[in-house]
Amino acid sequence: MTGQGSQGRGGRGRSFEVRAIGRVESPLVERAQAPRQGDEGGPDAWVVFDASVERALRDLAVGQDVLLLTWLDRADREVLAVHPRGERDRPETGVFATRSPDRPNPIGLHRVTVLAMEGPRLRVSDLEAIDGTPVLDVKPVLPGSSER
């Protein structure tokens, strides 16, 4: 995955590369099947990591809450405004004020709990990402954090 912006200050205009470090294995195969948020019925799923990053998983633990960052590869990157939750009776809102998957850089943020660990695989709870979604990173939830 390569990021690209326009010329100027503040990081714009620089290209950069982000590589997927794994992928999601989920029973969700169509975008329409996915709940809006994981706590709205996201299923348990496997996150399968590349062997090259397996060492990075070593201090994670079953029962730990983590933030999983994904690349929502089926999102529409041209969308700048949406009706929240797809409800046409709600006013159109800029995507940066929503959790819409459709946005200029479709990075998914998922708070999940590690249910099992098997080598370079994590079984996690409440993941609304669909099967095959690229995984970018994993970060621990800090004590006192309520990020969802």
C-alpha positions as CSV (number, residue, x, y, z in Angstrom):
1,M,0.0,0.0,0.0
2,T,1.4,3.4,-0.9
3,G,0.2,6.7,0.5
4,Q,0.3,9.7,-1.7
5,G,-0.7,13.3,-1.2
6,S,-0.3,16.7,-2.9
7,Q,2.8,18.9,-2.6
8,G,3.4,21.2,0.4
9,R,4.2,21.4,4.1
10,G,2.8,19.2,6.9
11,G,3.6,15.9,5.3
12,R,1.5,16.5,2.3
13,G,3.0,15.4,-1.0
14,R,5.2,12.7,0.5
15,S,4.7,9.1,-0.6
16,F,5.1,6.4,1.9
17,E,4.7,2.7,2.0
18,V,2.6,0.8,4.6
19,R,2.8,-3.0,4.4
20,A,0.2,-5.4,5.5
21,I,1.5,-7.6,8.3
22,G,-1.4,-10.1,8.2
23,R,-4.9,-10.6,7.2
24,V,-8.3,-11.3,8.8
25,E,-10.0,-14.7,8.6
26,S,-13.6,-14.1,9.3
27,P,-17.0,-15.6,8.6
28,L,-18.0,-12.2,7.3
29,V,-17.4,-12.3,3.5
30,E,-19.5,-9.5,2.2
31,R,-19.4,-5.9,3.4
32,A,-23.2,-5.9,3.8
33,Q,-22.8,-8.6,6.5
34,A,-20.5,-6.6,8.7
35,P,-22.0,-4.8,11.7
36,R,-21.3,-1.0,11.9
37,Q,-19.1,-1.6,15.1
38,G,-17.7,-4.8,16.6
39,D,-19.8,-4.5,19.7
40,E,-22.9,-4.6,17.6
41,G,-22.5,-8.3,16.7
42,G,-19.0,-8.6,15.3
43,P,-18.0,-12.3,15.3
44,D,-14.9,-13.9,16.7
45,A,-12.3,-14.1,14.0
46,W,-8.7,-15.1,13.4
47,V,-6.0,-12.6,12.6
48,V,-3.2,-14.4,10.7
49,F,0.2,-12.6,10.8
50,D,3.1,-13.0,8.4
51,A,5.9,-15.2,9.9
52,S,8.2,-12.2,9.6
53,V,6.4,-10.4,12.4
54,E,5.7,-13.4,14.7
55,R,8.3,-12.3,17.3
56,A,6.3,-9.0,17.7
57,L,3.3,-11.0,19.1
58,R,5.3,-12.7,21.9
59,D,4.2,-10.6,24.8
60,L,0.5,-10.4,24.0
61,A,-1.8,-12.5,26.2
62,V,-5.1,-14.2,26.1
63,G,-7.7,-11.9,27.7
64,Q,-5.8,-8.8,26.7
65,D,-7.7,-6.0,24.9
66,V,-5.9,-4.6,21.8
67,L,-6.5,-2.1,19.1
68,L,-6.3,-3.7,15.7
69,L,-5.6,-1.4,12.7
70,T,-6.7,-2.6,9.3
71,W,-6.7,-1.3,5.8
72,L,-10.4,-1.3,4.6
73,D,-9.4,-2.4,1.1
74,R,-13.0,-2.4,-0.2
75,A,-13.8,1.1,0.9
76,D,-14.5,4.0,-1.5
77,R,-11.6,6.5,-1.0
78,E,-13.4,9.2,-2.9
79,V,-16.2,9.6,-0.3
80,L,-15.8,12.8,1.8
81,A,-19.3,13.0,3.4
82,V,-21.9,10.4,4.4
83,H,-25.3,10.1,6.1
84,P,-24.2,8.6,9.4
85,R,-24.9,4.9,9.7
86,G,-26.4,5.1,6.2
87,E,-29.6,6.7,7.5
88,R,-30.8,9.2,4.9
89,D,-32.9,11.1,7.4
90,R,-29.7,12.1,9.2
91,P,-27.8,15.1,7.9
92,E,-24.8,14.6,5.6
93,T,-21.6,14.7,7.7
94,G,-18.0,14.9,6.8
95,V,-16.3,11.4,7.1
96,F,-13.8,12.6,9.6
97,A,-16.6,13.2,12.1
98,T,-17.9,9.6,11.5
99,R,-16.6,6.0,11.7
100,S,-17.5,5.4,8.1
101,P,-15.2,2.9,6.3
102,D,-15.5,5.0,3.2
103,R,-12.9,7.8,3.5
104,P,-9.7,9.1,1.9
105,N,-7.4,6.8,3.9
106,P,-9.6,3.8,5.0
107,I,-7.8,2.8,8.1
108,G,-10.0,0.6,10.4
109,L,-9.7,0.8,14.2
110,H,-11.1,-2.2,16.1
111,R,-11.0,-2.8,19.8
112,V,-10.9,-6.6,20.3
113,T,-10.0,-9.1,23.0
114,V,-7.4,-11.8,22.4
115,L,-9.2,-15.1,22.9
116,A,-6.5,-17.5,21.8
117,M,-3.0,-17.5,20.4
118,E,-1.6,-20.2,18.1
119,G,1.8,-19.3,16.6
120,P,1.3,-16.3,14.3
121,R,-2.5,-16.4,14.7
122,L,-4.7,-14.6,17.2
123,R,-8.3,-15.4,17.8
124,V,-10.1,-12.2,18.7
125,S,-13.6,-11.2,19.7
126,D,-16.0,-8.7,18.1
127,L,-14.2,-8.1,14.9
128,E,-16.4,-6.4,12.2
129,A,-13.7,-6.6,9.5
130,I,-14.5,-8.8,6.6
131,D,-12.5,-11.9,5.5
132,G,-9.2,-11.0,3.8
133,T,-9.0,-7.5,5.2
134,P,-5.3,-6.5,5.5
135,V,-3.9,-5.9,9.0
136,L,-1.6,-3.0,9.5
137,D,-0.7,-3.0,13.2
138,V,-1.7,-4.1,16.7
139,K,-1.5,-1.8,19.8
140,P,-2.3,-2.6,23.4
141,V,-5.2,-0.8,25.0
142,L,-3.8,1.4,27.8
143,P,-5.2,1.2,31.3
144,G,-8.1,3.6,31.7
145,S,-8.7,3.8,27.9
146,S,-12.3,3.5,26.7
147,E,-11.5,3.7,22.9
148,R,-14.0,1.7,20.8
